[in-house]
């Protein structure tokens, strides 16, 4: 495993914070990595809890003058009271980000999963789950393609005819309208609904796929694969925010167009788009970990923290410079996967624990500040923040080399 560009673990994620993020600036997913039962928590950047609101307070101008006057007179409590009454939005809360739903995958195989490993390859923007069951190796690869506007999930087995699975869409606590086979395209499910108010956001997700060998077909509200050598599942999303009344047709067309391509073609276009940006920068440090950088990512973090019984001087002798490099690359991966051609870097990969939650923090900010990978690498946090500040002074991307050089001089 590459210590600089690979996050990897030897067990599935137990919660949202441990799942691995993929995205293309509009569609995002958190991959939990279960062997027999996988779940991808889905988001789309325009799915909010309702439509647009006019929250402008009509008394704001008057209130501003009153607050200024009271502040000049040092009547602070009265100024605060007026500010809350006349300067705050008429509707106290803005709309909240909402989950699109869950893509559930149940795989049918004999025996128990062994030699399990899940990873996120930052160089290729690819999440992978690999395990062995009954002497057969299964590999799942997931990414979200910006060129083809779809989430791609590829499943393969080391022996022919051994891929058997059932895929479903749900996860909004039944706050969606329908999930049923599409009558316009074969082997496609359409999952649709809306969120709040008369001007709310309406969405449709289309799930389809193709297999090598075996069969793939819709059965009720599920997509089933039997006896395949490998299968590629495709998920697309359309919303009324982007596509007006044609949001369902847009989702169907994106999925259908992608289904006309091979997995290799989809992966090639994804890598070409992503790596053109990711490979603009190369940052490395000598490995001082004495073999620690070869451990799974969570174990690298535990090693760096040391034991509770360790003396302070002992903890200072534990090093892993490659973890700082991994953190730097993870930050760039998140920025690229959360933006591409779309506005904002927190609007597609959103914090998401359930349909009823209010998304008070953006997903990207959560990963950059609170993810378990980052707790022990404050120096590289400072590096990334300094890079962001320094980048305002230079043209991007022509001077990224100069940017990194100057930033390193400031914090090293």
matplotlib code that plots the C-alpha trace (Angstrom):
import matplotlib.pyplot as plt

x = [0.0, 1.3, 1.8, 1.2, -1.9, -3.8, -6.2, -6.8, -8.4, -8.9, -12.5, -15.7, -16.8, -18.9, -20.3, -20.4, -17.1, -15.3, -16.8, -14.9, -16.1, -16.4, -17.9, -17.9, -19.0, -22.7, -23.2, -21.6, -21.5, -20.0, -18.9, -19.1, -17.5, -19.6, -18.7, -22.1, -24.1, -22.8, -24.4, -23.5, -25.0, -26.0, -26.3, -26.9, -25.9, -29.3, -31.5, -32.4, -35.3, -37.4, -37.4, -36.1, -37.1, -37.2, -35.8, -35.1, -36.4, -38.4, -37.4, -33.7, -32.8, -34.7, -33.2, -29.7, -30.0, -31.5, -28.7, -26.0, -27.6, -27.9, -24.3, -23.0, -24.9, -23.4, -26.8, -25.6, -28.5, -31.1, -29.0, -28.8, -32.6, -33.3, -30.8, -32.5, -35.9, -35.1, -31.8, -32.4, -34.1, -37.9, -37.8, -35.3, -33.7, -32.4, -33.1, -31.1, -29.1, -31.0, -29.8, -30.7, -31.0, -29.1, -27.8, -27.9, -26.1, -26.6, -24.1, -24.8, -21.7, -20.8, -18.7, -17.5, -15.5, -11.8, -8.6, -10.8, -9.5, -11.1, -9.3, -9.5, -6.9, -6.4, -4.3, -7.2, -10.2, -11.3, -12.8, -12.2, -13.4, -11.6, -12.2, -12.1, -15.0, -14.8, -11.5, -13.1, -11.8, -14.4, -13.5, -15.8, -14.6, -16.6, -16.1, -18.3, -17.6, -17.7, -17.5, -20.4, -22.3, -22.9, -21.8, -20.1, -19.9, -18.1, -18.1, -16.0, -15.1, -12.0, -14.1, -16.7, -20.4, -19.9, -21.3, -24.9, -26.4, -29.4, -29.3, -32.0, -32.6, -34.2, -33.0, -35.1, -37.3, -40.0, -39.9, -39.9, -42.6, -41.7, -39.0, -40.0, -38.8, -38.6, -40.9, -38.7, -35.4, -34.8, -33.1, -33.5, -35.0, -36.3, -36.4, -38.1, -39.6, -39.5, -38.5, -40.8, -43.0, -44.8, -41.6, -39.6, -36.8, -37.9, -35.5, -35.1, -32.3, -31.9, -30.2, -29.2, -26.3, -24.8, -23.0, -20.5, -22.2, -25.2, -28.4, -29.4, -33.0, -35.4, -37.4, -40.0, -38.2, -34.7, -32.1, -30.9, -27.8, -27.4, -24.4, -22.3, -18.6, -18.7, -21.2, -21.2, -24.0, -24.7, -26.6, -27.5, -29.5, -31.7, -33.4, -35.9, -33.2, -31.1, -33.5, -36.9, -39.8, -37.5, -35.5, -36.6, -35.8, -32.4, -31.6, -32.8, -30.7, -27.5, -27.8, -28.7, -25.8, -23.4, -24.8, -23.7, -20.1, -17.8, -16.5, -13.0, -14.3, -16.0, -13.0, -10.6, -12.7, -12.9, -9.2, -8.3, -10.5, -9.4, -5.7, -5.2, -5.9, -4.6, -1.2, -0.5, 1.1, 3.6, 4.5, 6.6, 8.7, 11.3, 9.9, 10.9, 8.4, 10.6, 8.0, 5.0, 3.8, 3.1, 0.3, -3.4, -4.4, -6.2, -3.3, -0.9, -2.9, -2.9, 0.8, 1.4, -0.7, 1.4, 0.2, -1.3, 1.6, 4.2, 6.4, 6.1, 9.6, 8.9, 5.9, 8.0, 10.2, 7.2, 7.3, 5.4, 6.1, 4.3, 1.0, 1.3, 1.8, -1.3, -3.2, -2.2, -3.2, -6.5, -7.3, -6.6, -8.7, -11.6, -11.4, -11.3, -14.1, -16.3, -16.0, -15.1, -17.4, -19.9, -20.1, -19.0, -16.9, -19.4, -22.5, -22.3, -20.6, -22.7, -22.8, -25.5, -26.6, -30.3, -33.2, -34.3, -31.0, -30.4, -27.1, -25.6, -22.0, -20.8, -19.4, -16.1, -15.5, -16.2, -13.7, -11.0, -11.4, -13.0, -12.3, -10.4, -7.5, -6.7, -6.6, -2.8, -1.5, -2.0, 1.2, -0.2, -3.5, -1.5, 0.1, -3.2, -4.6, -1.5, -1.7, -5.3, -4.3, -1.2, -3.1, -5.0, -1.8, -1.0, -2.6, -3.9, -2.5, 0.6, 2.3, 1.4, 5.0, 5.9, 2.9, 4.0, 7.6, 6.6, 4.1, 6.6, 9.1, 6.4, 5.5, 8.5]
y = [0.0, 3.5, 5.3, 8.7, 8.1, 5.2, 5.1, 1.4, -0.6, -4.3, -4.0, -2.3, 1.1, 1.0, 4.5, 7.5, 8.9, 5.7, 5.4, 6.5, 9.5, 9.5, 12.3, 14.4, 17.8, 17.0, 13.4, 12.1, 8.9, 7.4, 3.8, 1.7, -1.4, -4.3, -7.6, -9.3, -6.2, -2.9, 0.5, 3.7, 6.8, 9.1, 12.8, 15.2, 18.8, 20.4, 18.1, 20.4, 20.2, 22.6, 25.2, 28.8, 31.2, 34.9, 35.4, 39.1, 41.0, 44.0, 45.9, 45.3, 48.8, 50.4, 47.9, 48.6, 52.3, 51.5, 49.0, 51.5, 54.2, 51.9, 50.7, 54.3, 54.9, 51.6, 50.1, 46.7, 44.4, 46.6, 46.6, 42.8, 42.5, 44.7, 42.8, 39.5, 41.0, 43.1, 41.9, 38.2, 36.4, 36.4, 32.6, 31.7, 28.7, 28.3, 25.1, 22.1, 19.7, 16.4, 12.9, 11.5, 7.9, 4.7, 2.3, -1.1, -4.1, -7.6, -10.1, -13.8, -16.0, -19.1, -19.1, -16.1, -13.2, -13.5, -11.5, -8.4, -5.0, -1.7, 1.3, 4.7, 5.4, 9.1, 8.9, 7.3, 8.5, 4.9, 3.2, -0.6, -3.5, -6.8, -10.1, -13.8, -16.2, -20.0, -19.5, -17.0, -13.4, -10.6, -7.1, -4.1, -0.7, 2.5, 6.0, 8.9, 10.1, 13.7, 13.2, 10.7, 12.1, 8.8, 6.8, 3.6, 0.4, -2.6, -6.1, -9.0, -12.5, -14.6, -17.5, -17.3, -17.1, -16.3, -12.8, -12.9, -9.8, -7.7, -3.9, -1.6, 2.1, 3.5, 5.2, 8.3, 6.8, 6.4, 10.1, 9.3, 8.7, 5.6, 3.0, 0.8, -0.6, 1.9, 1.3, 3.3, 1.5, -2.2, -3.3, 0.1, 1.2, 4.8, 6.2, 9.5, 12.0, 15.5, 17.6, 20.1, 23.1, 24.0, 25.1, 22.1, 20.2, 17.1, 14.4, 11.1, 8.5, 5.9, 2.6, 0.3, -1.9, -4.5, -7.8, -10.1, -13.5, -14.4, -12.3, -8.9, -7.8, -5.9, -7.9, -5.8, -2.8, -4.4, -5.0, -8.6, -10.2, -14.0, -16.1, -13.2, -13.1, -9.4, -6.6, -2.8, -0.8, 2.8, 5.4, 8.8, 11.7, 14.4, 17.2, 20.0, 22.5, 21.7, 20.1, 21.6, 19.3, 17.0, 15.9, 12.2, 12.1, 13.5, 10.8, 8.1, 9.4, 9.8, 6.2, 4.9, 6.6, 5.3, 1.8, 1.9, 2.1, -0.6, -0.4, 0.2, 3.2, 4.7, 4.3, 5.7, 8.9, 9.3, 8.9, 11.2, 14.0, 13.5, 12.9, 15.9, 18.0, 15.7, 15.2, 19.0, 18.8, 16.4, 16.7, 14.1, 13.7, 11.1, 8.1, 8.3, 5.8, 2.8, 0.6, 2.3, 3.7, 0.2, -0.3, 0.2, 3.8, 3.5, 1.6, 4.3, 6.8, 4.7, 4.2, 7.9, 8.7, 6.2, 4.4, 6.1, 4.8, 6.2, 9.0, 12.3, 12.0, 8.5, 9.8, 12.4, 9.7, 8.2, 9.5, 9.0, 11.9, 10.0, 10.4, 14.2, 13.6, 11.3, 14.0, 16.6, 14.4, 13.5, 17.2, 17.7, 14.6, 16.0, 19.4, 17.9, 15.4, 18.0, 20.6, 19.9, 22.0, 22.8, 25.7, 25.3, 22.6, 21.5, 21.0, 17.5, 15.4, 16.4, 15.4, 12.8, 10.6, 10.2, 11.8, 13.8, 15.5, 19.2, 19.4, 22.3, 21.6, 20.8, 17.4, 18.7, 20.8, 17.8, 15.6, 18.3, 19.1, 16.1, 12.9, 10.3, 10.3, 13.8, 13.9, 13.3, 15.4, 19.0, 20.0, 19.0, 20.7, 23.9, 23.1, 22.7, 25.9, 27.8, 26.5, 27.8, 31.2, 31.4, 30.3, 33.6, 35.3, 33.2, 32.1, 28.5, 26.0, 27.5, 28.4, 25.5, 24.5, 28.0, 27.9, 24.7, 25.9, 29.2, 27.5, 25.0, 27.7, 29.3, 26.3, 24.0]
z = [0.0, -0.8, 2.5, 0.8, -1.2, 0.3, 3.2, 4.1, 6.8, 7.7, 8.8, 7.5, 8.8, 11.9, 11.6, 9.3, 10.4, 9.5, 6.0, 2.9, 0.7, -3.0, -5.2, -8.3, -7.1, -7.4, -6.4, -3.2, -1.3, 1.9, 1.3, 4.5, 3.0, 4.4, 2.8, 2.5, 3.1, 1.8, 2.1, 0.3, 1.9, -1.0, -1.4, -4.3, -3.8, -4.6, -2.4, 0.5, 3.0, 0.9, -1.9, -1.9, 0.9, 1.1, 4.6, 4.3, 7.3, 6.1, 9.3, 8.9, 7.7, 10.6, 13.0, 11.9, 12.7, 16.1, 16.9, 15.9, 18.1, 21.1, 20.7, 20.6, 23.9, 25.3, 25.8, 24.8, 26.0, 24.3, 21.1, 21.2, 21.7, 18.7, 16.6, 17.2, 16.4, 13.3, 11.9, 12.0, 9.1, 9.2, 9.1, 11.8, 10.1, 6.6, 4.6, 5.6, 3.5, 3.1, 2.3, -1.1, 0.3, 0.6, -2.1, -0.4, -1.8, -0.5, -1.9, -1.8, -1.4, 0.5, 3.7, 5.7, 4.4, 5.2, 4.3, 4.3, 3.2, 2.2, 0.9, -0.7, -3.4, -3.5, -6.7, -8.6, -6.6, -6.2, -3.1, -3.1, -0.9, -1.3, 0.6, 0.1, 0.8, 0.2, -1.7, -4.1, -4.1, -4.5, -5.4, -5.4, -6.8, -6.5, -7.9, -9.0, -12.5, -13.4, -17.2, -17.2, -14.2, -12.5, -9.5, -10.7, -8.6, -10.2, -8.6, -9.8, -8.6, -9.2, -10.4, -13.2, -12.5, -8.8, -8.6, -7.1, -5.5, -4.9, -5.0, -3.6, -3.0, 0.2, 3.4, 3.7, 6.4, 3.8, 2.8, -0.9, -3.4, -5.3, -6.2, -9.0, -12.4, -15.2, -18.1, -20.6, -20.1, -19.3, -16.1, -14.4, -11.1, -10.6, -7.1, -6.8, -4.3, -3.1, 0.0, 1.7, 0.7, -2.5, -4.1, -2.8, -4.5, -6.4, -7.3, -9.1, -8.9, -11.6, -10.9, -13.7, -14.7, -17.0, -16.4, -18.0, -18.0, -15.9, -15.8, -14.5, -14.1, -12.0, -9.5, -7.7, -6.2, -6.6, -9.2, -9.1, -10.6, -10.8, -11.9, -13.4, -13.8, -13.0, -12.9, -13.1, -11.4, -12.3, -10.4, -11.7, -10.2, -11.6, -9.6, -10.3, -9.2, -12.2, -14.7, -14.0, -14.7, -16.7, -13.7, -14.0, -17.7, -17.0, -14.5, -16.8, -19.7, -17.7, -16.5, -20.0, -21.7, -19.1, -19.5, -23.2, -22.1, -20.7, -17.2, -18.6, -20.6, -17.6, -15.4, -18.1, -18.4, -14.7, -14.2, -17.1, -15.6, -12.0, -12.4, -14.7, -11.5, -8.8, -10.4, -10.7, -7.2, -5.8, -2.1, -0.3, 2.9, 3.9, 5.7, 9.4, 10.7, 11.0, 9.3, 10.9, 7.6, 6.3, 8.9, 8.2, 8.5, 11.8, 13.3, 12.1, 14.1, 17.2, 17.0, 16.6, 19.7, 21.8, 24.9, 27.9, 30.0, 27.7, 29.0, 27.2, 25.9, 24.6, 22.6, 21.0, 19.5, 17.6, 14.0, 10.7, 8.3, 5.5, 7.5, 7.1, 3.3, 3.3, 5.1, 2.5, -0.4, 1.4, 1.6, -2.1, -2.9, -0.9, -2.5, -6.0, -5.3, -3.8, -6.5, -10.1, -12.2, -9.5, -7.1, -3.5, -1.9, 0.8, -1.2, -2.4, 0.3, 3.3, 6.9, 7.1, 10.0, 9.0, 7.2, 10.2, 11.0, 10.4, 8.5, 10.5, 9.3, 5.9, 5.1, 3.8, 6.8, 9.0, 7.2, 7.1, 10.8, 12.7, 10.8, 12.8, 10.2, 11.2, 14.9, 15.2, 12.3, 13.4, 11.6, 8.3, 9.1, 9.5, 6.2, 4.3, 5.9, 5.0, 1.5, 1.2, 2.5, 0.3, -2.8, -2.8, -3.9, -6.9, -10.2, -10.0, -11.1, -12.8, -9.5, -7.3, -6.9, -5.7, -3.4, -1.7, -1.4, 0.2, 2.5, 3.7, 4.6, 6.8, 8.9, 8.9]

ax = plt.figure().add_subplot(projection="3d")
ax.plot(x, y, z, "-o")
ax.set_aspect("equal")
plt.show()
